[in-house]
């Protein structure tokens, strides 16, 4: 394959992301990563940067699963201090700072406001104590961070100070003192996810989207690769590797089950709502009926609401959301924010994903905050590691730990991790430039890839007819689509948003 080079942001001398299936089958890789969400991509990048040969396959598009369906915030783990979990809080602070240093154009400071109650655990005294702990845990939160991205410490403020910038629809929920702190909101969350894929490619990893790993290849009690199918052509592939990483998110047992293996981590459904309501001046929290804090987050001029979690475990890879679940969440939002008066008609896109859970004694599920890493050698199968997690913010740190383990298992000489210091190739700009760049350089296979995940055109809901026509023309010209293919791609975009809002019918 002849490599074509471009210069992208931050001076990256970069290989085009080319989908080369022959390359996947031409040799035995050190590492095969199955799953192209944030965890799979960060692992592939770290392994490739340390000199290993890496292949990664994703059965849909990169970052199209749970990594697409999150609240667009990068947080410093303040909530972990409620349970005195200093290690998780410390890691969150460190990784929040890391993202600000390696992808400064991808994040912006965001003020969070949470009204306080007179209770012992949720009152001003408890929050002041929490902020004192946070100042100690996050003492170096701004080290090496650009001045415009530096975050002040949290504090308890008066109602008048908390109200600053909020309109009447949200002021009613702030009746007294409030806690206020700063985290980051992502400017273009999906391009940040893609940046890890581009960085992995730059370091020699072979990536391919729309390739489905159907089963593991096992030989003598060892995983030596995977059987896969090209979802676009139906071509069957055998991808050989010394070590396989199962990073398929909610579908971890789908891959393992075909070989009679099981990971067995329960899953729950999580949901956030993109709405057509005007963005608030800051992220505002409120206690829902369950006692969990809900937030309305400003993003691209709109208000996002989250996060809802199913109370019972769900089937792996079940991302369906029922009308009753969405309407129940809307009711909960309106109880938490009485003046918002959200209705189903305000919802333009439902973000939903499947993430690891913890089962309580009563059978109910709650979010699993720690990553789950299983070396299947402990269960009799060498050469296979399963990784599942819920935190976007700390995915890079998880990848570093997993890659350390990979190096040891492969007998690689110790090579230090550099992903915390190396700038990511994050690029943004005019929409037409991004569309053309995406089609020619970023492994776009469908119009949905370009409109929903490579550009901000579809981030807030179904684009208008003229926008879709223009996007289909730009991408179609770059990829050589005829009129029939362009029409089919526009129809597919409609089905994507139709599935998101099918609960309304």
WOGI-V156194 format. One record per residue. RES is the residue in one small letter. OMEGA is omega in whole degrees, -180 to 180 (NA if undefined). NEAR is the number of other C-alpha atoms within 10 Angstrom. Layout:
BEGIN
res->RES omega->OMEGA near->NEAR
res->RES omega->OMEGA near->NEAR
END
This chain:
BEGIN
res->x omega->178 near->7
res->x omega->-177 near->5
res->x omega->174 near->10
res->x omega->-175 near->11
res->x omega->176 near->14
res->x omega->172 near->13
res->x omega->179 near->12
res->x omega->-177 near->16
res->x omega->176 near->15
res->x omega->174 near->13
res->x omega->180 near->11
res->x omega->171 near->17
res->x omega->-158 near->13
res->x omega->169 near->21
res->x omega->169 near->21
res->x omega->171 near->19
res->x omega->-178 near->25
res->x omega->-179 near->18
res->x omega->-174 near->17
res->x omega->-178 near->12
res->x omega->178 near->16
res->x omega->179 near->11
res->x omega->-180 near->13
res->x omega->-175 near->22
res->x omega->-172 near->14
res->x omega->-176 near->11
res->x omega->175 near->12
res->x omega->-179 near->18
res->x omega->171 near->22
res->x omega->-174 near->22
res->x omega->168 near->28
res->x omega->176 near->30
res->x omega->176 near->28
res->x omega->-178 near->27
res->x omega->-176 near->30
res->x omega->169 near->33
res->x omega->-174 near->26
res->x omega->-180 near->32
res->x omega->179 near->31
res->x omega->-177 near->30
res->x omega->-180 near->32
res->x omega->176 near->26
res->x omega->180 near->31
res->x omega->180 near->35
res->x omega->-178 near->28
res->x omega->179 near->28
res->x omega->-179 near->29
res->x omega->-179 near->24
res->x omega->178 near->24
res->x omega->171 near->20
res->x omega->178 near->15
res->x omega->173 near->21
res->x omega->-169 near->20
res->x omega->167 near->28
res->x omega->175 near->28
res->x omega->175 near->29
res->x omega->-179 near->27
res->x omega->-173 near->24
res->x omega->173 near->21
res->x omega->176 near->19
res->x omega->179 near->22
res->x omega->176 near->30
res->x omega->-175 near->26
res->x omega->-180 near->20
res->x omega->-179 near->23
res->x omega->179 near->22
res->x omega->175 near->23
res->x omega->-170 near->21
res->x omega->176 near->20
res->x omega->-169 near->22
res->x omega->173 near->25
res->x omega->179 near->21
res->x omega->176 near->23
res->x omega->-170 near->25
res->x omega->-174 near->22
res->x omega->171 near->26
res->x omega->-180 near->24
res->x omega->-176 near->23
res->x omega->-179 near->14
res->x omega->180 near->18
res->x omega->176 near->19
res->x omega->179 near->16
res->x omega->180 near->7
res->x omega->177 near->12
res->x omega->-173 near->13
res->x omega->-178 near->17
res->x omega->178 near->13
res->x omega->177 near->19
res->x omega->-179 near->20
res->x omega->179 near->22
res->x omega->179 near->18
res->x omega->178 near->24
res->x omega->-178 near->26
res->x omega->-178 near->23
res->x omega->173 near->22
res->x omega->178 near->23
res->x omega->180 near->30
res->x omega->180 near->26
res->x omega->178 near->24
res->x omega->-179 near->24
res->x omega->-175 near->22
res->x omega->178 near->19
res->x omega->-174 near->19
res->x omega->180 near->19
res->x omega->-175 near->19
res->x omega->-177 near->22
res->x omega->174 near->23
res->x omega->176 near->20
res->x omega->180 near->18
res->x omega->177 near->22
res->x omega->175 near->20
res->x omega->179 near->22
res->x omega->178 near->24
res->x omega->177 near->23
res->x omega->-177 near->24
res->x omega->178 near->25
res->x omega->-180 near->15
res->x omega->-174 near->11
res->x omega->-178 near->10
res->x omega->-173 near->10
res->x omega->-177 near->12
res->x omega->-179 near->15
res->x omega->-175 near->17
res->x omega->-178 near->21
res->x omega->-180 near->15
res->x omega->-179 near->15
res->x omega->177 near->21
res->x omega->178 near->15
res->x omega->178 near->13
res->x omega->-180 near->19
res->x omega->175 near->22
res->x omega->176 near->15
res->x omega->-178 near->17
res->x omega->179 near->23
res->x omega->177 near->14
res->x omega->-179 near->10
res->x omega->-174 near->21
res->x omega->-175 near->22
res->x omega->-179 near->13
res->x omega->-173 near->13
res->x omega->-177 near->22
res->x omega->-179 near->20
res->x omega->178 near->13
res->x omega->-178 near->12
res->x omega->179 near->18
res->x omega->-176 near->11
res->x omega->-177 near->9
res->x omega->-178 near->9
res->x omega->-178 near->19
res->x omega->-173 near->19
res->x omega->175 near->19
res->x omega->177 near->14
res->x omega->180 near->16
res->x omega->179 near->22
res->x omega->172 near->18
res->x omega->-175 near->22
res->x omega->177 near->18
res->x omega->179 near->14
res->x omega->-179 near->17
res->x omega->178 near->12
res->x omega->-179 near->12
res->x omega->-177 near->24
res->x omega->-173 near->23
res->x omega->175 near->11
res->x omega->-179 near->11
res->x omega->177 near->17
res->x omega->-173 near->11
res->x omega->-176 near->11
res->x omega->-179 near->13
res->x omega->-177 near->17
res->x omega->-175 near->17
res->x omega->-179 near->14
res->x omega->-180 near->19
res->x omega->-173 near->22
res->x omega->-179 near->15
res->x omega->180 near->15
res->x omega->-180 near->21
res->x omega->171 near->25
res->x omega->178 near->23
res->x omega->180 near->23
res->x omega->-178 near->18
res->x omega->167 near->21
res->x omega->177 near->26
res->x omega->166 near->24
res->x omega->-180 near->22
res->x omega->179 near->21
res->x omega->176 near->18
res->x omega->-171 near->22
res->x omega->-175 near->24
res->x omega->175 near->23
res->x omega->174 near->22
res->x omega->176 near->25
res->x omega->-179 near->25
res->x omega->-179 near->24
res->x omega->178 near->21
res->x omega->177 near->28
res->x omega->180 near->29
res->x omega->180 near->27
res->x omega->178 near->28
res->x omega->178 near->26
res->x omega->179 near->24
res->x omega->-179 near->21
res->x omega->170 near->21
res->x omega->179 near->19
res->x omega->177 near->26
res->x omega->-176 near->25
res->x omega->175 near->29
res->x omega->172 near->24
res->x omega->-179 near->22
res->x omega->172 near->19
res->x omega->-173 near->26
res->x omega->174 near->23
res->x omega->-175 near->25
res->x omega->178 near->19
res->x omega->175 near->19
res->x omega->170 near->26
res->x omega->-178 near->17
res->x omega->179 near->16
res->x omega->179 near->11
res->x omega->179 near->8
res->x omega->-179 near->11
res->x omega->173 near->19
res->x omega->-179 near->23
res->x omega->179 near->24
res->x omega->-178 near->27
res->x omega->167 near->23
res->x omega->-177 near->15
res->x omega->178 near->20
res->x omega->173 near->19
res->x omega->-176 near->18
res->x omega->-177 near->14
res->x omega->-177 near->10
res->x omega->-176 near->9
res->x omega->-179 near->11
res->x omega->178 near->11
res->x omega->-176 near->14
res->x omega->167 near->19
res->x omega->-178 near->17
res->x omega->-175 near->25
res->x omega->180 near->24
res->x omega->177 near->23
res->x omega->-179 near->18
res->x omega->-180 near->24
res->x omega->176 near->28
res->x omega->177 near->26
res->x omega->-179 near->26
res->x omega->-172 near->27
res->x omega->174 near->26
res->x omega->-179 near->29
res->x omega->-177 near->26
res->x omega->-174 near->20
res->x omega->-178 near->22
res->x omega->176 near->21
res->x omega->178 near->18
res->x omega->-177 near->22
res->x omega->-175 near->18
res->x omega->179 near->15
res->x omega->179 near->12
res->x omega->179 near->14
res->x omega->178 near->10
res->x omega->177 near->15
res->x omega->176 near->15
res->x omega->171 near->18
res->x omega->176 near->9
res->x omega->179 near->17
res->x omega->-179 near->21
res->x omega->171 near->28
res->x omega->179 near->28
res->x omega->176 near->29
res->x omega->-174 near->22
res->x omega->171 near->24
res->x omega->-178 near->23
res->x omega->169 near->26
res->x omega->-176 near->23
res->x omega->176 near->22
res->x omega->178 near->18
res->x omega->-179 near->16
res->x omega->-177 near->13
res->x omega->173 near->18
res->x omega->-179 near->20
res->x omega->179 near->19
res->x omega->175 near->22
res->x omega->-178 near->26
res->x omega->178 near->26
res->x omega->175 near->26
res->x omega->179 near->21
res->x omega->175 near->19
res->x omega->-179 near->18
res->x omega->-179 near->13
res->x omega->-177 near->7
res->x omega->179 near->9
res->x omega->178 near->13
res->x omega->172 near->16
res->x omega->-179 near->21
res->x omega->164 near->25
res->x omega->-171 near->26
res->x omega->176 near->27
res->x omega->180 near->24
res->x omega->179 near->23
res->x omega->176 near->15
res->x omega->-180 near->14
res->x omega->176 near->17
res->x omega->172 near->23
res->x omega->179 near->30
res->x omega->178 near->24
res->x omega->0 near->21
res->x omega->173 near->20
res->x omega->176 near->22
res->x omega->177 near->22
res->x omega->-178 near->18
res->x omega->179 near->16
res->x omega->178 near->18
res->x omega->-180 near->21
res->x omega->175 near->19
res->x omega->178 near->14
res->x omega->176 near->21
res->x omega->178 near->20
res->x omega->-179 near->15
res->x omega->-180 near->20
res->x omega->176 near->16
res->x omega->-178 near->20
res->x omega->176 near->13
res->x omega->180 near->15
res->x omega->180 near->11
res->x omega->180 near->16
res->x omega->-179 near->21
res->x omega->176 near->15
res->x omega->178 near->13
res->x omega->178 near->21
res->x omega->177 near->20
res->x omega->179 near->18
res->x omega->178 near->18
res->x omega->-178 near->25
res->x omega->175 near->16
res->x omega->179 near->16
res->x omega->-179 near->21
res->x omega->-170 near->25
res->x omega->-176 near->15
res->x omega->-178 near->14
res->x omega->179 near->16
res->x omega->-180 near->13
res->x omega->176 near->17
res->x omega->177 near->12
res->x omega->-178 near->14
res->x omega->178 near->9
res->x omega->-175 near->13
res->x omega->-180 near->22
res->x omega->180 near->19
res->x omega->177 near->22
res->x omega->173 near->23
res->x omega->178 near->22
res->x omega->-180 near->25
res->x omega->178 near->27
res->x omega->-174 near->28
res->x omega->-179 near->28
res->x omega->-177 near->24
res->x omega->172 near->26
res->x omega->177 near->18
res->x omega->177 near->18
res->x omega->-177 near->10
res->x omega->-180 near->7
res->x omega->178 near->6
res->x omega->179 near->11
res->x omega->-176 near->14
res->x omega->172 near->22
res->x omega->-175 near->20
res->x omega->174 near->19
res->x omega->-175 near->20
res->x omega->-179 near->15
res->x omega->174 near->15
res->x omega->177 near->16
res->x omega->-179 near->15
res->x omega->-179 near->17
res->x omega->171 near->16
res->x omega->-174 near->16
res->x omega->171 near->18
res->x omega->178 near->14
res->x omega->-180 near->8
res->x omega->173 near->10
res->x omega->179 near->9
res->x omega->178 near->17
res->x omega->173 near->21
res->x omega->-178 near->22
res->x omega->176 near->24
res->x omega->175 near->21
res->x omega->-179 near->22
res->x omega->176 near->22
res->x omega->-179 near->26
res->x omega->-178 near->22
res->x omega->-170 near->24
res->x omega->174 near->21
res->x omega->-174 near->20
res->x omega->-172 near->23
res->x omega->-179 near->26
res->x omega->-179 near->21
res->x omega->180 near->25
res->x omega->176 near->21
res->x omega->179 near->22
res->x omega->179 near->24
res->x omega->179 near->21
res->x omega->180 near->14
res->x omega->-180 near->20
res->x omega->174 near->21
res->x omega->179 near->19
res->x omega->179 near->14
res->x omega->179 near->23
res->x omega->-179 near->17
res->x omega->-178 near->12
res->x omega->-180 near->13
res->x omega->-178 near->14
res->x omega->179 near->9
res->x omega->174 near->14
res->x omega->-177 near->10
res->x omega->177 near->10
res->x omega->-178 near->12
res->x omega->175 near->11
res->x omega->180 near->18
res->x omega->-175 near->12
res->x omega->179 near->22
res->x omega->-178 near->18
res->x omega->-174 near->11
res->x omega->179 near->14
res->x omega->177 near->21
res->x omega->179 near->26
res->x omega->-180 near->24
res->x omega->180 near->23
res->x omega->172 near->17
res->x omega->-178 near->18
res->x omega->-179 near->8
res->x omega->-175 near->8
res->x omega->-180 near->15
res->x omega->178 near->14
res->x omega->179 near->12
res->x omega->179 near->20
res->x omega->-180 near->25
res->x omega->178 near->19
res->x omega->-179 near->20
res->x omega->-176 near->22
res->x omega->-174 near->22
res->x omega->-169 near->16
res->x omega->-168 near->19
res->x omega->172 near->22
res->x omega->172 near->21
res->x omega->178 near->25
res->x omega->-178 near->18
res->x omega->176 near->21
res->x omega->177 near->25
res->x omega->177 near->21
res->x omega->-175 near->21
res->x omega->-172 near->25
res->x omega->-173 near->26
res->x omega->-171 near->21
res->x omega->180 near->25
res->x omega->-180 near->30
res->x omega->179 near->24
res->x omega->-174 near->21
res->x omega->-176 near->19
res->x omega->-174 near->21
res->x omega->-174 near->21
res->x omega->-178 near->22
res->x omega->-177 near->19
res->x omega->178 near->19
res->x omega->178 near->18
res->x omega->-176 near->10
res->x omega->-177 near->10
res->x omega->180 near->9
res->x omega->179 near->14
res->x omega->178 near->20
res->x omega->-179 near->14
res->x omega->179 near->12
res->x omega->179 near->23
res->x omega->179 near->25
res->x omega->-178 near->17
res->x omega->-178 near->16
res->x omega->180 near->25
res->x omega->177 near->20
res->x omega->-178 near->14
res->x omega->-175 near->15
res->x omega->177 near->15
res->x omega->179 near->11
res->x omega->173 near->15
res->x omega->-175 near->11
res->x omega->-179 near->12
res->x omega->179 near->8
res->x omega->179 near->15
res->x omega->178 near->21
res->x omega->179 near->13
res->x omega->-180 near->13
res->x omega->177 near->19
res->x omega->177 near->19
res->x omega->-180 near->12
res->x omega->176 near->15
res->x omega->178 near->20
res->x omega->179 near->16
res->x omega->178 near->13
res->x omega->180 near->15
res->x omega->175 near->18
res->x omega->177 near->15
res->x omega->179 near->14
res->x omega->-175 near->18
res->x omega->180 near->20
res->x omega->-180 near->15
res->x omega->-177 near->17
res->x omega->-176 near->15
res->x omega->NA near->6
END
